[in-house]
Each structure stands twice: as C-alpha cells, then as structure tokens.
Amino acid sequence: MRRKFFILFLALFVLLFVIFPDIASRGAQDGLLLWFNVIIPSLCPFMIISSMLVKLNVTSFISNIFYPVFHKIFRLSKNGCYPAVIGMLSGYPLGAKTTADLYKTGAFSLNEAQYIISFCNNASPMFMLEYIGIKCLGLSKPAIMLLIIYLSAFINALAGFCNTEGETGFKESANIKKNYSMMEALDESILSSAVTLVKVGGYIILFSIFTRILQDLVTASGIFKVLGAGILEITTGGEILAKSDMPLYYKCILASAFCAFGGMSSVAQTSSALIGTRIQTRKYIFAKLRQAVIAAMLAAVIFYFIKI
C-alpha cells in the first residue's frame, strides 16, 4: 500500500513538472543555489575532517574533554560524546552521519546511537544566528534562537533518556577499526563526504521544488503556506516566514519549531546518512517532533519576557 502511494505521488510530481516546467525550474534553481552557496562551504570541511578523525581513531581526545559533563547529564559513553559535540557544532545531517560512521565501527550500541541522533542532529549555529535570527527575524539578540534550539535539544535528550527502557547508562563497546594511513583516510573521507553532499543536494533540490509548487499553486491562507514551507524545508520556510505579515512574536515561535524539527528535507538527508545501519528514522522523526514542541513552548515563554 505504501509503495503504491509513493508511486502515485511520483507520477503526480512528474505530471506537475510537465504542466508547470517554469515553476519546477525555479524551484530547482533555488535548491541548487542554496546547496552550492551555503551547504557545500559550511558542511564539506566539517565532513572531511570529522571523517578523518574517525578513521584515524583520534576522536578520543575530544571525547575525553566532554565525557565528564556529558556522561553525568546525558549518561553518554565516552565514544558517544564525539558525535554529540560534532552534531551541535555543525548542521544537518553531519550529526547523524558521524553517529552512523562510529556506530559502524562498533564504538557504541544501537540503543545509544538512536539516542544520540535524537538530540545531536540540529541546524548549524551560523544558520540559526545569521540566517534565521538576523536575516529572517531581524532580532537584536539572535543568540536567543541558538539558546532555544540547544536547550530544547537537551530537554528532549533527557526526556528521551527517560524512555530508554530502564537503562541507567550506556556502556562502552569494543572498537573494531581498520588501520588507515593518513592519505588513505583523507582519500576515503573526501569520497564519502562528496557522496553525502551530492545526496544532500539532491534532497534539497527536490524539496525546494515542492516548496515552490506550494508557494505558486496552492491557494491557501498565508499561515498554511508558512507552515507547509517550514515543514518541508527550513531555509525556504524561513524566507516565507520573514515575508509574512504575522506579528514578530509568533514568527519567533514558528521559526524555533521549524529549526528544531529541521523540515522533511533534513529528515530525508538524515535517513540517507543512516543507510547501512539499524538506526530507525521513524524514532528519529518522533524525537524531532517532540523537540519542535519543546522549542515552540520555550520560545513562547522566552520571547514573552524578553524584548525582541
């Protein structure tokens, strides 16, 4: 049934391409420019370096620094601290990719891997500060957006930990690693990062077309277009939200929810990064929806008391 629905959806999508080629073309251009101008420069260096650190087995240095705090608060194992840190410093889907890469080496259990991606896979700090906080919302204190997303992720992590079937902590797993030379690690890291970036670009272009179709063809009120665009892709959703005439207070609440969830585009990117593992995308989606609700509630309280 699901397969038939998916095939029907693809057929309808192709039909829209044929009937409205100009709209599809503009959406593809939007996605391609976003991928080329924003995603590649911000993610590519992170991906290559992070992959090299994993292959050369030097992630323990970063893990040792954060382990005392992360283990005490989130009950992470020492190996689990590295993807959590990388995920918070980078953007979608690098947190998930790093988690998947380390899980494949046997660095931690499946249960811990599922737990880590529920809170470490977020929009990048620069995206939330510069694009959402300043360009889209015009906030005088854009760091508040960063605070809301991180705080919602941490609360979500603690809520998720309470639901990990009675576990009191995560145990270290034995690492089974191949010994890479420096050039071999660099070569494989560049190749794997390029493949991931191409996949990310493809998803961004597809969802940009969806969003453009939503903007140009769907005759709905402004709020429904904003919600639809934000659920599909947060970059375009932020742009449409910025142009809407709703009060800034409600814009901040919606923007917080959009960034916490990440949009279906980031869900697709994350699902792609998890291919070859047993980490479940369905559980990830539920966790991100929970984080979106938490972020919206935090934004409603914080922006009510703080002058925007």
C-alpha positions as CSV (number, residue, x, y, z in Angstrom):
1,M,0.0,0.0,0.0
2,R,2.8,2.4,0.9
3,R,4.7,1.6,-2.2
4,K,1.6,2.2,-4.4
5,F,1.0,5.5,-2.7
6,F,4.7,6.5,-3.3
7,I,4.5,5.6,-7.0
8,L,1.2,7.6,-7.4
9,F,2.9,10.5,-5.7
10,L,5.9,10.3,-8.1
11,A,3.6,10.2,-11.1
12,L,1.7,13.3,-9.9
13,F,5.0,15.0,-9.3
14,V,6.2,14.2,-12.8
15,L,2.9,15.5,-14.2
16,L,3.3,18.8,-12.4
17,F,6.8,19.1,-13.9
18,V,5.3,18.7,-17.4
19,I,2.4,21.1,-16.8
20,F,4.4,23.7,-14.9
21,P,8.0,23.4,-16.1
22,D,8.8,27.1,-15.2
23,I,7.8,26.5,-11.5
24,A,9.8,23.3,-11.3
25,S,12.8,25.0,-12.9
26,R,12.7,28.0,-10.4
27,G,12.4,25.6,-7.5
28,A,15.4,23.5,-8.8
29,Q,17.4,26.7,-9.2
30,D,16.6,27.8,-5.7
31,G,17.7,24.5,-4.3
32,L,20.8,24.3,-6.4
33,L,22.0,27.8,-5.4
34,L,21.2,27.0,-1.7
35,W,23.3,23.8,-1.9
36,F,26.2,25.4,-3.8
37,N,26.4,28.7,-1.9
38,V,25.5,27.6,1.6
39,I,25.6,23.9,2.2
40,I,28.8,22.9,0.5
41,P,31.0,25.7,2.0
42,S,29.6,25.1,5.5
43,L,29.4,21.3,5.6
44,C,32.2,20.0,3.3
45,P,35.2,20.9,5.5
46,F,33.4,19.6,8.6
47,M,32.6,16.3,6.9
48,I,36.1,15.6,5.6
49,I,37.9,16.5,8.9
50,S,35.3,14.6,11.1
51,S,35.5,11.5,8.9
52,M,39.3,11.6,9.0
53,L,39.3,11.9,12.8
54,V,37.0,8.8,13.0
55,K,39.1,6.8,10.5
56,L,42.4,7.7,12.3
57,N,40.9,6.9,15.7
58,V,41.7,10.3,17.2
59,T,38.2,11.1,18.3
60,S,39.1,10.1,21.9
61,F,40.8,13.5,22.6
62,I,37.5,15.4,22.1
63,S,35.5,12.7,23.8
64,N,37.8,12.9,26.9
65,I,37.2,16.6,27.2
66,F,33.4,16.4,27.2
67,Y,32.9,13.0,28.8
68,P,32.7,14.1,32.5
69,V,29.8,16.5,31.7
70,F,28.0,14.6,29.0
71,H,28.2,11.3,30.9
72,K,26.9,12.8,34.1
73,I,24.0,14.7,32.5
74,F,23.1,12.6,29.4
75,R,24.7,9.2,30.5
76,L,26.6,9.0,27.3
77,S,29.5,6.6,26.9
78,K,32.9,8.1,26.1
79,N,32.7,7.2,22.4
80,G,29.2,8.8,22.3
81,C,30.4,12.2,23.3
82,Y,32.2,12.9,20.0
83,P,29.2,12.7,17.6
84,A,27.1,14.7,20.1
85,V,29.7,17.5,20.0
86,I,30.1,17.4,16.3
87,G,26.4,17.5,15.8
88,M,26.0,20.6,17.9
89,L,28.8,22.4,16.1
90,S,27.8,21.6,12.5
91,G,24.5,21.2,10.8
92,Y,22.2,18.7,9.3
93,P,23.0,15.8,8.6
94,L,26.5,15.7,9.9
95,G,25.5,14.8,13.4
96,A,23.6,11.7,12.1
97,K,26.5,10.9,9.6
98,T,29.1,11.0,12.4
99,T,26.9,8.8,14.6
100,A,26.4,6.3,11.8
101,D,30.1,6.2,11.0
102,L,31.1,5.5,14.6
103,Y,28.2,3.0,15.1
104,K,29.5,1.0,12.1
105,T,32.9,0.7,13.8
106,G,31.3,-0.7,16.9
107,A,32.1,2.4,19.0
108,F,28.7,2.2,20.8
109,S,25.4,0.3,20.9
110,L,22.4,0.7,18.6
111,N,20.4,2.0,21.6
112,E,22.9,4.7,22.3
113,A,23.2,5.6,18.6
114,Q,19.4,6.0,18.4
115,Y,19.6,8.2,21.5
116,I,22.4,10.4,20.2
117,I,20.8,11.3,16.9
118,S,17.6,12.3,18.8
119,F,19.3,15.5,20.1
120,C,22.7,16.0,18.4
121,N,21.4,16.4,14.8
122,N,20.4,20.1,14.5
123,A,20.7,23.1,12.3
124,S,24.1,24.8,12.3
125,P,24.8,27.6,14.8
126,M,25.7,30.1,12.0
127,F,22.4,29.2,10.2
128,M,20.4,29.9,13.3
129,L,22.3,33.1,14.2
130,E,22.8,34.7,10.8
131,Y,20.0,33.4,8.6
132,I,17.1,32.8,10.9
133,G,18.0,35.2,13.7
134,I,19.2,38.2,11.7
135,K,18.0,37.9,8.1
136,C,14.6,36.3,8.6
137,L,13.6,37.7,12.0
138,G,15.7,40.8,12.4
139,L,16.4,40.0,16.1
140,S,18.7,42.3,18.1
141,K,19.7,39.3,20.1
142,P,19.9,36.4,17.6
143,A,21.8,34.2,20.1
144,I,18.4,33.6,21.8
145,M,17.5,31.4,18.8
146,L,20.6,29.3,19.4
147,L,19.8,29.1,23.1
148,I,16.3,27.9,22.4
149,I,17.4,25.2,20.0
150,Y,20.1,23.8,22.2
151,L,18.0,24.0,25.3
152,S,15.1,22.2,23.6
153,A,17.6,19.5,22.3
154,F,19.0,19.0,25.9
155,I,15.5,18.8,27.4
156,N,14.5,16.4,24.6
157,A,17.5,14.3,25.3
158,L,16.6,14.0,29.0
159,A,13.0,13.1,28.0
160,G,14.3,10.5,25.6
161,F,16.7,9.0,28.1
162,C,13.7,8.5,30.5
163,N,12.2,6.4,27.8
164,T,15.2,4.1,27.0
165,E,13.6,1.1,28.6
166,G,15.1,1.4,32.0
167,E,18.7,1.8,31.0
168,T,20.8,3.5,33.7
169,G,23.6,4.4,31.4
170,F,25.4,3.4,28.2
171,K,28.3,1.0,28.2
172,E,31.4,1.3,26.1
173,S,31.6,-1.1,23.1
174,A,34.8,-2.6,21.8
175,N,36.1,-0.7,18.8
176,I,36.9,-2.8,15.7
177,K,38.8,-0.4,13.5
178,K,40.8,-0.6,10.3
179,N,44.3,0.9,10.5
180,Y,44.3,3.7,7.9
181,S,47.3,5.6,6.6
182,M,47.0,9.4,6.5
183,M,46.5,9.6,2.7
184,E,44.1,6.6,2.7
185,A,42.0,8.2,5.4
186,L,42.0,11.5,3.5
187,D,41.1,9.9,0.2
188,E,38.2,7.9,1.7
189,S,37.0,10.9,3.7
190,I,36.8,13.1,0.6
191,L,35.0,10.4,-1.4
192,S,32.4,9.6,1.3
193,S,31.9,13.3,2.0
194,A,31.3,14.0,-1.7
195,V,28.8,11.2,-1.9
196,T,26.9,12.5,1.1
197,L,27.0,16.1,-0.2
198,V,25.6,15.0,-3.6
199,K,22.8,13.2,-1.8
200,V,22.1,16.2,0.4
201,G,22.0,18.4,-2.7
202,G,19.5,16.1,-4.4
203,Y,17.2,16.2,-1.5
204,I,17.4,20.0,-1.1
205,I,16.6,20.5,-4.8
206,L,13.6,18.1,-4.7
207,F,12.2,19.8,-1.6
208,S,12.8,23.2,-3.0
209,I,10.7,22.2,-5.9
210,F,7.9,21.0,-3.5
211,T,8.1,24.3,-1.7
212,R,8.0,26.4,-4.9
213,I,4.9,24.4,-6.0
214,L,3.3,25.1,-2.6
215,Q,4.0,28.8,-2.9
216,D,2.8,29.3,-6.5
217,L,0.0,26.8,-7.0
218,V,-1.7,26.2,-3.6
219,T,-4.4,28.7,-2.9
220,A,-4.4,28.7,0.9
221,S,-4.1,31.4,3.6
222,G,-0.7,32.8,4.5
223,I,-0.3,30.8,7.7
224,F,-0.8,27.5,5.9
225,K,1.8,28.3,3.3
226,V,4.2,29.3,6.0
227,L,3.6,26.1,7.9
228,G,3.8,23.9,4.8
229,A,7.1,25.5,3.7
230,G,8.6,25.3,7.1
231,I,7.7,21.6,7.5
232,L,9.1,20.9,4.0
233,E,12.4,22.9,4.1
234,I,13.5,25.3,6.8
235,T,15.6,27.6,4.6
236,T,12.7,28.4,2.3
237,G,10.3,28.3,5.2
238,G,12.3,30.9,7.0
239,E,12.3,33.1,3.9
240,I,8.5,32.8,3.5
241,L,8.0,33.4,7.3
242,A,10.1,36.6,7.1
243,K,7.8,37.9,4.3
244,S,4.5,37.1,6.1
245,D,2.6,39.8,7.9
246,M,2.1,38.0,11.2
247,P,3.5,39.6,14.5
248,L,7.2,39.0,15.2
249,Y,6.4,37.2,18.4
250,Y,4.6,34.4,16.5
251,K,7.2,34.4,13.8
252,C,9.8,33.6,16.5
253,I,7.7,30.7,17.9
254,L,7.3,29.2,14.4
255,A,10.9,29.7,13.5
256,S,12.0,27.9,16.7
257,A,9.7,25.0,15.9
258,F,10.9,24.8,12.3
259,C,14.6,24.8,13.3
260,A,14.1,22.2,16.0
261,F,12.3,19.8,13.6
262,G,14.6,20.6,10.6
263,G,12.0,20.0,7.9
264,M,11.3,16.9,5.9
265,S,14.3,17.8,3.7
266,S,16.7,17.3,6.7
267,V,14.7,14.1,7.7
268,A,15.4,12.7,4.2
269,Q,19.1,13.8,4.4
270,T,19.4,12.1,7.8
271,S,17.7,9.0,6.6
272,S,20.2,8.8,3.8
273,A,23.1,9.2,6.2
274,L,21.7,6.3,8.3
275,I,21.6,3.8,5.4
276,G,23.6,0.7,6.3
277,T,22.8,0.9,10.0
278,R,19.9,-0.3,12.1
279,I,19.2,3.2,13.4
280,Q,15.5,3.9,12.8
281,T,14.4,7.0,11.0
282,R,10.9,6.7,12.5
283,K,12.1,7.0,16.0
284,Y,14.3,10.0,14.9
285,I,11.2,11.8,13.5
286,F,9.2,11.3,16.7
287,A,12.1,12.7,18.7
288,K,12.4,15.8,16.4
289,L,8.7,16.4,16.6
290,R,9.0,16.3,20.4
291,Q,11.9,18.8,20.2
292,A,9.9,21.1,17.9
293,V,7.0,21.2,20.5
294,I,9.5,21.9,23.3
295,A,11.3,24.6,21.3
296,A,7.9,26.3,20.5
297,M,7.0,26.3,24.2
298,L,10.4,27.7,25.2
299,A,10.2,30.4,22.5
300,A,6.7,31.4,23.7
301,V,7.9,31.9,27.2
302,I,11.3,33.5,26.5
303,F,10.2,35.9,23.8
304,Y,7.2,36.9,26.0
305,F,9.6,38.3,28.7
306,I,12.5,39.4,26.5
307,K,12.2,42.5,24.3
308,I,12.7,41.3,20.7
